[in-house]
Amino acid sequence: MPPLHLDPEQRFTCQQCGRCCRRGWDIALTAGEVKTYRQARAERYYREREDSPEGAETDPFDPLPGGYARIRKRADGACGFLSPENRCRIHEELGAERKPLTCRLFPFRFHPAEGAAVLTASFCCPTVVRNTGARLDAQPREIATLRKAWTHAFPERELEVELVKGRRLAADALATLRQVLREMLDRPGPRGRPDLQANVLRMARYVEDISRHRVMRLPPPRFAEYLELTGRYAAKSEQPLPARPASALGRLLSRGFLFAVVAAREQLEDPRPSGLRLDLRWRLARLLAHAHGAGPGLPALDLAAAGRVRFDANDPEIHGLAWNYLRAALQTLGTGRRPVLEELAVAVAFLNAAGVLAAQRAGRAGRSTVDADAFAEGLMEAVDLTHADSGGLLGRLLGTLSGGVEALYLFAGGEGKG
């Protein structure tokens, strides 16, 4: 099995908050798991509603292609095996080792990239956002066990790592890119700690440079040399960088990205069959209009409320959370799911969307600034879509709407609220 690359500074120990069980995600099951649950009559522990007695009214396991299945969601979108005490009833009755592998793995995701597989941790989890618990590099046995089980149950082909579409990125060049971007992120600002907006601006200038056509045409050895020499210089240079606002197209795409984030949440939270969701379609149309500056705000998105609040990633309340998110994104670049520069752009686009959602939350609460709690919630809401298949329609759309390097310029200029 290829080596595993993980973020050694990321921490995680499950706090049993139950949030992941309530988000409405599909919980995939193997054929063996379904057989085990049926033999154990696990449907006895299923709840159709949070306040209903245990016992499924219909089969709690919906079939999926390929012999897999998923746990049917209850009326509020949560997993039907979640107890009112935020406990998994399968775990309680059948033991931790019988809990669905999908659930045991969360918040982790294995990416079989060439050279070294990559382990990421989902920022949909509040414990990951706060970076609390045991360090991942202190959990090698547990992670290895999960990886072996996941690889056996859900085999995936190894993915080629590309810098941009069609340009392969060698392992040593990828390691260099991670290092120099991390050095840029950690550059101390006037107050001694990293100035996130100034440092992301530096990243944007560097990314723009290495993605120029004539640089991309360099043969791999010369490209790797250019990547390192210019990267080390850019990371250490004391020369101030002039601000560069995001382009009009970049701002337009950011509105589309924000709409995709809130629209996906709206659809996930509507449990009715698609044929009966005419009011949902109307809400989505209104959301799209509002995201682009037309029409009043809605419960899912209110740009007027967000606009009343100052969002500053360097604010002491949220600086540590934003830095940790960016650090984790840089440390785990190269999953193969997207070209590396697109991975970076999508990660920053999610951060921009999180700023809007956090400001909206604070504005509705009557506050003038975003605090840590509002930002953490905004970030978790935004990155729900990181679970979208990058090769699917939504995943490809997110890659386009991120706007490439414009997402970085948007963040660097504090224009995240559009």
N, C-alpha and C positions, 0 to 999 in steps of 0.2 A: 504494500500500500504506500502511495507517495507520502512524503512528509507533510505535516500540517502547519500552516502559518496562522498564528492567532495574535491578537492584541494583548500583550502581556500586562498592560496597565488597566485593562478593563476588569471590573469586578462584578461578580454576580453570585448571590445566594438567595434562593426563592423565599419571599416574605409571605407567601400564601395570601396575597391580596385578592385573588380571584379575577383581576381585571382581564387577563387573557381569556378567561372562560366566558366573559360577557361581551366580547367585542364583535361577535357575529361571524367570525371566521369559520371556514369549513375545517372540520377535524377529520383528516383522512385516516382510514383504518385499513390494515391489510386483511386479506382473506382469513389468515390465521387468527387475528384478533377478533374478527366478527364471529368465527366459529367458537372461540373461547367464551365470548360474551353470551352467545346463544345457549351454549351448554350450561353456563352458570346462571342462566335466566336473569341476566343483568337488567332486562327491561323492568324488573321489579323496582329498581332504584331510580327510574327515570321520572321526571316531573314535567307535565305538559305546561305548567305555569309555575312561577316561583312559589305561589301560595297554595298550590294544589297538593293533594296527597301523592305519595309515590305510586307509580304504576303507569306504564305507557298505554295510551288508548289505541295507538297504532304502532307499527314497527318503527323503532327508533333508529334503524340503520338503513340509510338510503344507498342503493347500489350506485357505483361509479364505473366508468369504463376500465378495462384491464383487470377486473377481478377485485378492485378496491371498493370501499364503501365510505360513507361519512356519517357522523352522528347528526341526526335530525335536530334542528334548532327548535327550542321551545318558542312560545308566543312572543316573548320579549327579545328574541334573538340570541339569548344565552344558551350555553350547553345544557341539555336537559338533565345531565348527571351532576350538575352543580347544586349543592345543598344550600339552604338559607344561611348556613354558617361559613360559606365560601370554601367548602370542602368537596373534593371529587368523590362521589359515591363509589365509583369503580375502584379507586385507590383505597377507600375505607373498607370495602367489602372483599375485594379480591387481592389486595396488596399492591404496593408501589410498582412492582415489576410487571403487573398486568395492566397498568394504566396505558392508554394509547401512546405508541412511540412518538407520534406527532406532539403530544402534550409533554412527554418527558423531555423532548428535545428543546422545546421553547424555553428561552428566547434565542437559542442558537440556530444557525443554519450553516450547513457544510456546502462549499462550492468546489466541485472537482476541477479546479483550474490546472493547466499544464504545469509541470514542474513541482508545484506544491499546492495542495488544496488549501482553501482559505476558510477560516471559521469566523463568522460575523455574529454579533449579538444585536438583537432587535431593540431599537429605541422606542418601540411601542410599550416596553416594560418599564414601570417607574423605578425599579431597582437598577436597571441598566442606565437610565437617565441620571439617577443620583450617584451612580458608580459606587455602590455599597456592596459589602459581602466579601467573599474570598476572591482573590485574583485568579484569572483563568489559567495562568501558568502554574498555579498551585493545585489544579484539579486535573492532572494528566490522565489518571486512571478512569475517572468518571467520563471525561470527554472521549477518551479512546473507546470506551464501551459503547457510548452513544453513536460514535462514528461507525463502528463495526455493524451495529444493529441497523442504522440508517442505510448504509451502503448495501446491506443485504436485502432490506425490505423495499427500498426505493432507489434502485441502481440508476446512475446518471452517467452520461459519457463525459470524458474529460474535455474541457473547453479551452480553446486557444486564447491567450491573452493578447489583446491588441491595444495599441495606444489610441488610434482612431480606426474607423472601419477600414480594413484592408491593410493596415500596417502593424505587423506582428511586433510585440515588445518582448525582448529577451528577459530572462529572470534577473540577471545582474542589473540591467537597465531599469527594470521595475523597482528593484531594491533601492537603487540610487534615487529614483523619482520619489519614492516614499520618504526617503531620508531628507532630501532637500526641501520638499514641501513641509515636512515636519519642522525643519529648522526655521523656515519662514514663519510658520504658525507660532513658534515659541519665541520669536524675537521680542525682547522686552521693549515696552513703550516708555513714554515719559514718566509714568508712575511706577515703573519697575516690573509690571506684569505685561503680558502680551496685549498689544492693541489689536483686537481682532479685525477691525475694519481695515486698518492700515496693512496688516499682514495678509489679509485676503486680497487686497489690491496688489500686493507684491506677487502673490501667487498668480493672479489674473494676468499680469504683465508677462510673467515667465511662461505660463501656459500658452499665451498668445504667440510668444516667440517660438517655442519649440514645435508649434503646430503649423508654422508657415510652410508653404509648399516647398521652397528650396531646402529647408532644413529636413523636412520629411523625406526628401529624395536622397539624403545621405545614406551610404551603405551602413549596415548595422554597427560595425566597430566604430566608425566615425560619428555616427549618431549617438552612441553610448558615451563617447568622449565629450561631444558637444553638450549632451544632457548634464553631465557631471560638472564640466568646467563652468558653463553659464549658470547652472543651478547653485553651485557653491558661491560664486560671485554674487548672484542676486540675493542669496540668503544672508550674506555678510555685509553687503554694501551699505554704507551710511548715507549714500546719496538719496535725498528725498524724492519720492515719486509724485508727479503731478496727478491730481485727481482726474478721473475720466468717468463721466456719468454713463450709465447704461444707455444703450441706443433706444430709440422709439420702438423698434421691433422687439428688443429685449424686454421692455416694459410691457408691451402687448402680450408677448408670450408668457410672461410671468402671471398676467391676469388669467390666461388660459390654464396655466398650471394650477393656480389657486382654485379655479372652478373645478378642475378634475378632482382635486383633493376633496372638496366639500360635496361634490356631486356623488362621488363614490360612496361617501359616508351616508348620504341621504338614501341611496339605493340599498345599501347594506342594512339599514335600519328599518326598511319597509318590508315586512314579512309577507305581504300579499302576492299572489301570482301576478306575473307581468301583465296579463290581459286585463287586470282590474286596477291598474295603477295610472289611470288617466290624470288624477290629481298630482301624482309624482312627476309625470312628464311636464305638467304645467309649472310645478315648483322648479324643476330643472331649467325650464326656459326662462323663468324669472331670475333664477340664480345666475344664469349665463349673462343676462342683460345687466344685472347689478354688478357682476364681476368686471364688466367693461364700462361701468360708469353710468348706466341707465337704470331707472327704476329704484324703488325704495329697498331698504335692507330687509333681510329675512332672518328667521331664527338661526339658520345655518351660516349665514354670512351677512355682516353688517359693516360695510366699509366706513360708514359715518361714525359708528362707535369706535372702530379701530383708529380712525383719524384723530380722535380727541385725546389719544394716549401717546406719550412719547415712548418709543421703543429704541433702546440703545443696547446693543450686544455687549458693550463695555461697562454697562451699569453693574456695580458690585453684586446686586441681587441675582443677576443671571449670567454674569461673565463665566463663572466656573462651569455651569451647565452647557453653555454654548461652546466653550473651549473643549470640553470633554467630547461633545458630539463631533466637532470638527477633527479632533485628534483621532477618534475612533475611525472616522471616514477615511482619513489619510493612511492610517496603519493597516487597513484592510483593503486598500485599492488592489485591483487585479483579480477579481472573482471570476472573470470570464463571462459574466452575465451580460456585460456591456463593455464597449471599449473604455479604457481607463479614464480618458478625459471626459467621456460622457458620464461615467460613474461619479466623478468629482462634481460635474455640473448638476446632476440630479440631486446629489447629497446637499449641495448648497441651495438648490431650488426648494427642497423640503424645509431647510432652515428659514428661508425667506417666507414661505407659507406659514411656518410655525410662528414667526413674528407677527403676522397679520392676525392669526387666530388668538394668539396670546393678548395682543392689544385689544382685540374685540372683547375678549373675556374681561379684561381689566376695565375697559370703557363701560361695559354694561354694569359693572359693579361700582361705578362711580369713582374709580381711581384715575389718577393722571399719569401713572407710570406702571410698567409691567413688573410684577414681583416674580420670585422664583416659582411659586406654585402655578401662577398663570402661564408662565413660560413652559414649565414642565408639561402641563396639560396640553398646551398648544402644540408642543413638539410631538407628543404622543399621538395626538389627533392627526397631525400632518403625515407622519411617517407610517401610518397604517398602510399606505399604498406601496411601501417598500416590499410588501409581500406579493405584489402583482408580478406575474410572469413577464420578464423583460422581453421575451420573444413574442408575447401575445399582443393583441391590438392596444390594450391599455398601456402595457409596458413600453411599447414603441412610441405611443403618443406622449408619454411622460418624457422620454428621451428627447423628443422634438421640442416639446413645450418648455423644457428646462432652459433652452436658449444657449446652450454651450457656455462659453466664457462670459456671456452677458449676465448669467446668474451670479457670477463672482463679482462683477462690477456693480450689480444691483445691491448686493450685500455690502460691498465696500463703501458705497455711497450712501448707505442708510436709506435706500429707496425701497426697502422691502414691502412697504405698505402701498407701493404703486403710485 
